[in-house]
Amino acid sequence: MMDAGRRHALGALAAALGAACCGTFSASSGAMAATLDAHRAQGARAPGEVSLAGNPVVSQASATMPVRPQRVVALDFMFAESVIALDLVPVGMADTAFYPGWLGYQSERLANVTDIGSRQEPGLEAIAAVKPDLIIGVGFRHAPIFDALDRIAPTILFQFSPNVSDGGVPVTQLDWMRQIFRTIGAVTGRDARAQAVDAQLDAGIARNAARLAAAGRKGERVALLQDLGLPDRYWAYTGNSTSAGLARALGLDPWPKKPTREGTLYVTSADLLRQRELAVLFVTASGMDVPLSAKLDSPVWRFVPAMKEHRIALIERNIWGFGGPMSALKLADVMTDTMLKLPAVR
């Protein structure tokens, strides 16, 4: 039977990840990759002019976007983090109480931000009360209230994740997030700041890749598992997830490779029995004070190669893989630090 602590952890995880696995998907990965590259390579535009036409990450937007908005409402954690990274504090955001424990990037700057309700059901009156000049939301969740939001202020809704493709290299949630971030930078008139943050993420990934290569760890297999508070059932982040995109950029070999719509796949300890030379990074849903042995309580685990080789490590609870660029950088740092603490493949 699940104890009260694990039930609480599962409930908190479900609340935190509510936006992460329910997106809608429309374009092929090949077309998306080409379009993402095209948007990244766009030249200069007229002052104040922002075109969202053909941008694959935008699911819906007001006819006119503001020029350098100052009063932004963020209806999801990724967008709150993104505007903070652009040095713009939102005037309102959803679920302010949950952000510090799950993403945490510069959460002190959000201490006095108005809570406008939940990500699932933001309050229209609360949004209107903060007098925003831009509202940022996610299409699968906020499309039903788009017209109401649009009457309050110019609104942009993003498609939360790319679609899945079985052919070729999938567009990862990392690629997608970065295009969302660049788009927010363009819409807010902070392109230069967005480029600087983009470069910071690239530099951090390159630095960590060099650390792993110098330690002779390039090419090692790695899996990121998410504790769900369930008996011997976990999420494995798949080949199109942010963590997989980071793993490949770091020179590692992520498992499982097959992409899924959500970027996650349910696995059990039995699924890991045949995975040799695999390091497992286990993201806790509760706290670091509970030992790994208590979390991995199935008798099957003692036969898992990663367990026998002491190549399993605990990572603090987070949803960095569903955050913005600074969460991605944090995840790259933690993945690298953790891998370097684990024994190398013999």
N, C-alpha and C positions, 0 to 999 in steps of 0.2 A: 504494500500500500504506500502511496506517495505521502510523505510527511508534509506538515504545514509549510515548512520552509521551502521545499521544492515546489509546492503548489503556488506559493507566492512568487517564486522565481519564474515559473512558467507563465503566470499571469502578467508579470512585468515584461517578460520577453515578448509575449503576444502583443501587448500594448505598444512596445517600442518598435516592433517589426511590422506593425499593421500596414504600413505603406510599402513595405519592401517587396512583397511577392504577389501583387495583384494587378500589375500594370497591363495595359493593352499594347498590342504589337502590330505593326503594319507593313514595314518595308523589308525587302530582302537584305541580308547582311552585306552582300556585294554592293548593292546600290547605296546602302547607308554608309559604307566605308568611303565610297567615292564622294558622296555628298558631304560627309564630315570633312574630308580633305579639302574639298572645294570651298567650304565655308571658312576653314582655317586659313586658306590662302587668299581670301578676298582682299582686295586692295583698299585704299582709302576711300571714304565716302564723304559726302557733303556734311558740314558741321550740323550736328543734331539729327541727322538722318539715320534711322535704324530700319533696316529691311529684315523681316522675318520670313519672307516668302521662300518656300522651298527648304526651310531649315527643318531637318527631320526630327529634331528633339522637341519642337514646338507642336503641341496638339491643338491649341486654340489660343487666340490672342485678340485683344481689342484692335479696332481699325487703326487707331493712332496711339503710339507710345509717347510717354513724356520725355522731355529733354532733361537729362541729369536729375532724376527724381531724388528727393531727400527723405521722403516719408514712406518707407517700404513696409508692407505687411508680408510676412513669410508664413505660409500655411504648411510647411514641412521642414524638418530639421536640416536637410541638405541645403535648402534655400536660405535658412537662417545662418548656417555656417558660411555659405558662399558670400552673402552680403557683408558679413563680419570680415571675411578675408579680403573683401574689397574696401575695407575701412569705412563701412557704412552700417551704423547700428539701426536695426529695424525698429519701427515705432510699435509694432505688434507682431506676435508670433503665436503659433499654436503649441499647446502642451509645454509651456516654459519649464515646468517642474521636472520633466523627464530629460531634457536636453543635457544637463551637466553630467548625469550618470551614464549616458549612452554615447554621446559624441564628445562633449566637453571642451571643444576648442574655444578659447577665450570666453568661457561661460560667464565670467565675472562682468563682461560688458553687456550681458543680457539680463543682469540682475533686476533692473528697473523697467524692463520692457513689458508692455501690457500684454497679458494673456488673453487671447481672443477666442478661447475655447479649444476643443480638441481638433486634431487633424481630421478625424472622421466627420465631425459636425462643428465647424467653426461658426461663431455667432456673428450674424450679419450686422446686428446693432453694435456689437463690440468693435467690429472692424470699422464701421462708419464713424464711430465715436473718436477714433484716433486720427481721422482725416488723412488717409493715405493718398499719395499720388501715384502709387504702383502697388499692385497685389500680385504675388507669385504663388501659384498653386500647382497641383498635379492633376493631369487630365482624368485619369480613371476615377479619382475621388471627387473632384470639384467641378467636373463638367456639368452636372445637374444644376449647379448654382452659378454657372458662369454669367448668365444674363444679370442676375442680382448683383454679383461682384462687379460686373462691368458698369452697372449704374452707379456704384460707389466710387470707383476709380478705374483707370486703365489696368487691365488684367492680362497676365500671360500664364497659360497652363502648359506644363511640360509633360511629355510622355516619359514615364519614369524609367523605363528600361528599353534596350533594343530588343528586337525579336530574335528568335532562335533560327539558326541555319545548321543543317547537318553537313553541308558541303563547305570546304575551305575553312579558313580561320574565322571564327565568329567575332563580331563586334562585341567587345566586353562592356560590362557595366562601368569599367574604368574609362574606356573611350567615351562612352555616352555621358558620364558625369562631367568629363572635361569639356565636352561641347556645350553642355548645359551651363557650366560655369562661364565659358567664354561668351555665351549668349547673354547671360545676366550682366557680365562686364560691359558688353556693347549697349544693352538697353539702359543701363545706369550711367553711361558715359564714362566708364572707368576702364577702358580698353588697356591703357598702359599698366594699370595696377593688375589687371587680370593676366597680362603677359608676364609680369614680374612674378606673380604667384605660380603661374604655369612653369616658368623657368626654375623656380624654387623646388617644385615637385620633381621636375626632370633631374635637377642637380642632386636631390636627395636620393632618388632611385639609383642614379649613376654611382653615387658615393657608396651606397649599400651593396650594389652589385660588385664594386671593386673590393669591398671588404670580404665578401663571400668568395670571390675568385682568389684573392690573396691567401685565404685560408684553405684553398683547395676544395671548396664546397660547391663549385659550379656544376650544374647538371643534376644535383641531388633531387630526389623525389620528395614532395611535401604535400600534405593535406591539411586543410583548415576545417576543423569540425566545430560545430556550435552546439553546446549543451542546451537541451530543450526542457530539462527538468522531467524527462520521461525515462522509464526504465529501458536502458540499452537501445535508445533510439535517438539519433542525432541528425543534424543537418551537415552534409558535406557541401562546401562551396564548389561549384562546378566550373567547367572550362571557360564559361563566359562571364564569370563573376569578377568583381573588382580584385579579390584576392588572387585569383588565377592570372589576371592581367598583370598584377604586380609581381607574382612569382616568376612569370616568364621574363619580365623586364629585369628581374634580379638575377637571371641566369639559372633559375630553378625549374623543376619539371612538376607542374601541379597535377594532382589526382583528386577526383575523377576528371577526365578530359571532356567527356560528352557534355555539351551545353544543355541547359534546361530553360524553360520559360522564366522561372523565378531566379535562376542562378544558384539554386540549391537542390539537393537530392537527399531524401531520407536514406540513412544507412544504419546498420547495426554492427556490433563487433564481428559478427560472422563475415561481413563484407570485407573486413580487413585481414582475414586469415591468409589470403593468398597474395597480399600486397607486401612484397619483400623490399627491403632497402627504402622504406617509406618513413619519413618523419611526420608525426602527427602533432599539430598545434591545436590545443583544445581550448576553445573560448568558453569560459564559465558563464552561467546564467545567474549565479548567486554571488559568491565571493571567493577571494583567494585563500580565505582561512580554512575552507573545507578541503581536505587533502584530495589529491587526484585519485587515490585508491578508493575513496568513498564515492566518487562520481562514476568511476568505471567499475561498477560492482557486479557486472555479469561474469559468471565463471569462464566464459569464452575468452575474455580479455587476456588471461594468462598464456593463451596459445597464440596470440597475435604477435607477429614478428616485431613490430614497433615496441610493444611492451617488453618482450623478452630482451630486446637490445637497448632498452632504456632510452628510446628515441620518441618519447611522448612528453610534452610540456604543457603546463597550464598557462593560459593568457587571461588577463583581467576581462571582465564583461565589457562588451562594447558592440556597437553596430557601425564601426568605422567603414566597413565595406559598403554601407548605404549612405555615407556622408558625402562631403565635398572634398576639395583638393587637399586640405590640411589633414582631414581624417585619413585620406589615402597615404599621405606622407607619414603619419603616425603609424599606420598599419605596416608600411614598408620598413620603418625603423624597428618596430616590435618583431616582425617576422625575421628580420636579419639578426637582431640581438638574440632572439630565442634559438634560431638555428645554430648560431655560433656557440651556444651553451650546451647544445646536445652533442653526443658523440658522433663523429663522422662515420660514414659507411665504411665498414672494414672489407 
